Protein backbone atom coordinates (compact mmCIF):
# COMPACT_ATOMS: atom_id res chain seq x y z
CA UNK A 1 0.00 0.00 0.00
CA UNK A 2 1.38 3.35 -0.97
CA UNK A 3 1.51 6.27 1.41
CA UNK A 4 1.46 8.64 -1.56
CA UNK A 5 -2.32 8.68 -1.85
CA UNK A 6 -5.31 8.33 0.40
CA UNK A 7 -7.66 5.35 0.56
CA UNK A 8 -11.31 6.36 0.28
CA UNK A 9 -14.59 4.69 -0.57
CA UNK A 10 -14.36 1.39 -2.42
CA UNK A 11 -10.55 1.56 -2.48
CA UNK A 12 -10.53 1.64 1.31
CA UNK A 13 -12.96 -1.28 1.54
CA UNK A 14 -10.95 -3.33 -0.97
CA UNK A 15 -7.71 -2.62 0.90
CA UNK A 16 -9.30 -3.73 4.17
CA UNK A 17 -10.61 -6.93 2.60
CA UNK A 18 -7.17 -7.64 1.17
CA UNK A 19 -5.40 -7.04 4.49
CA UNK A 20 -7.96 -8.70 6.77
CA UNK A 21 -8.88 -11.67 4.58
CA UNK A 22 -10.87 -14.34 6.41
CA UNK A 23 -10.54 -12.56 9.75
CA UNK A 24 -13.10 -10.04 8.58
CA UNK A 25 -13.46 -6.40 9.53
CA UNK A 26 -13.95 -4.77 12.89
CA UNK A 27 -15.42 -1.32 12.45
CA UNK A 28 -14.85 1.52 14.82
CA UNK A 29 -14.77 5.22 14.10
CA UNK A 30 -11.76 7.02 12.76
CA UNK A 31 -10.84 4.92 9.74
CA UNK A 32 -12.09 7.49 7.22
CA UNK A 33 -10.29 10.31 9.01
CA UNK A 34 -7.09 8.29 9.20
CA UNK A 35 -7.06 6.56 5.81
CA UNK A 36 -9.03 8.89 3.55
CA UNK A 37 -8.07 12.32 4.87
CA UNK A 38 -4.46 11.31 5.59
CA UNK A 39 -3.05 7.84 4.76
CA UNK A 40 -2.83 4.33 6.15
CA UNK A 41 -0.13 1.75 5.81
CA UNK A 42 -0.59 -2.01 6.04
CA UNK A 43 -0.25 -2.02 9.84
CA UNK A 44 -2.79 0.77 10.28
CA UNK A 45 -5.30 -1.25 8.25
CA UNK A 46 -4.60 -4.36 10.36
CA UNK A 47 -5.99 -2.47 13.35
CA UNK A 48 -9.41 -2.63 11.68
CA UNK A 49 -9.41 -6.44 11.31
CA UNK A 50 -11.17 -8.85 13.66
CA UNK A 51 -8.78 -10.64 15.97
ROVEXNU-601662 format. One line per field, with one value per residue (C-alpha): x, y negated, z; residue in one letter; residue number from 1. Coordinates in nm, 3 decimals. Layout:
BEGIN
c1 = [X,...]
c2 = [Y,...]
c3 = [Z,...]
resn = [A,...]
resi = [NUM,...]
//
This chain:
BEGIN
c1 = [0.000,0.138,0.151,0.146,-0.232,-0.531,-0.766,-1.131,-1.459,-1.436,-1.055,-1.053,-1.296,-1.095,-0.771,-0.930,-1.061,-0.717,-0.540,-0.796,-0.888,-1.087,-1.054,-1.310,-1.346,-1.395,-1.542,-1.485,-1.477,-1.176,-1.084,-1.209,-1.029,-0.709,-0.706,-0.903,-0.807,-0.446,-0.305,-0.283,-0.013,-0.059,-0.025,-0.279,-0.530,-0.460,-0.599,-0.941,-0.941,-1.117,-0.878]
c2 = [0.000,-0.335,-0.627,-0.864,-0.868,-0.833,-0.535,-0.636,-0.469,-0.139,-0.156,-0.164,0.128,0.333,0.262,0.373,0.693,0.764,0.704,0.870,1.167,1.434,1.256,1.004,0.640,0.477,0.132,-0.152,-0.522,-0.702,-0.492,-0.749,-1.031,-0.829,-0.656,-0.889,-1.232,-1.131,-0.784,-0.433,-0.175,0.201,0.202,-0.077,0.125,0.436,0.247,0.263,0.644,0.885,1.064]
c3 = [0.000,-0.097,0.141,-0.156,-0.185,0.040,0.056,0.028,-0.057,-0.242,-0.248,0.131,0.154,-0.097,0.090,0.417,0.260,0.117,0.449,0.677,0.458,0.641,0.975,0.858,0.953,1.289,1.245,1.482,1.410,1.276,0.974,0.722,0.901,0.920,0.581,0.355,0.487,0.559,0.476,0.615,0.581,0.604,0.984,1.028,0.825,1.036,1.335,1.168,1.131,1.366,1.597]
resn = [X,X,X,X,X,X,X,X,X,X,X,X,X,X,X,X,X,X,X,X,X,X,X,X,X,X,X,X,X,X,X,X,X,X,X,X,X,X,X,X,X,X,X,X,X,X,X,X,X,X,X]
resi = [1,2,3,4,5,6,7,8,9,10,11,12,13,14,15,16,17,18,19,20,21,22,23,24,25,26,27,28,29,30,31,32,33,34,35,36,37,38,39,40,41,42,43,44,45,46,47,48,49,50,51]
//
